Amino acid sequence: MGPGRGSFMWGSSTHNTRIKRLWVEVATQFARRWRAFFFHLERLHGLNRHNPHHIWLIGERFLAEINDDCDLFCENWNTHPISTCGNMSPQDIRFYSISKYGKDIREFDGVHPETFNRYLGVEGDVILRLPGQTGAGHSEDESEWDNEEDNSHDISLEEKEDCDLDEFEGSELFERIQQEQFRILRDRIAANLRKNVNHKPVKPPRSQIPFTSEESLAAFQYYLDEVQKRGLFA
């Protein structure tokens, strides 16, 4: 199992029951009532999910409440006891793991460890080499960048694969090379993962603000707040 291996499960599923149970709880405690509410608006109050103005209004009116509801669900889930783990909650399990093994600090949350190992290696970031550097060792007095008269740094970063950035940290060249390094890495990962995507991306519903001026938008928000304050609209 792991990223980029084309792994699949064969036979009955016995190792992902917790994530299945989580999705059940997400549906019953969070998503289902919002879905029912929006279906209710469609059937009885003329909500048109194909109208970009309606989609904007839904986001403007309910997005903050949906996020608050989601945060509340996450909080409740992270504190609920798990019988197969001695009735410890996910929060307790995380605290126990940090206390015993230490905290795993990563710059990019949610990235699989094998992805880091594959593209960055166990020694850290890929080294981008500057013009004239061979990789066999390069002292400061031999560096072409030590010449103050040659500080234009007009180099093609597209052609660079490795460069030791420590020497130039804080400079404009450092920022340029670092940005290019991230772009190259991102493009490599995307190209390698593209073969695993066998479907077209799902297009999100188009959202468009119905007001043509800042004044009309401000008036809408003002009267909406007044209606809510008077309890005429939940």
PETA-V415897 format. One record per run of one state. SS is the DSSP state (H for helix, E for strand, L for the rest). FROM is the first residue (numbers start at 1). TO is the last residue. If there is no record, write none. Layout:
ss;from;to
SS;FROM;TO
SS;FROM;TO
This chain:
ss;from;to
L;1;16
H;17;45
L;46;51
H;52;78
L;79;80
E;81;82
H;83;85
L;86;87
E;88;89
H;90;101
L;102;112
H;113;119
L;120;127
E;128;128
L;129;139
H;140;142
L;143;143
H;144;146
L;147;156
H;157;159
L;160;162
E;163;163
L;164;164
H;165;168
L;169;171
H;172;194
L;195;213
H;214;229
L;230;234
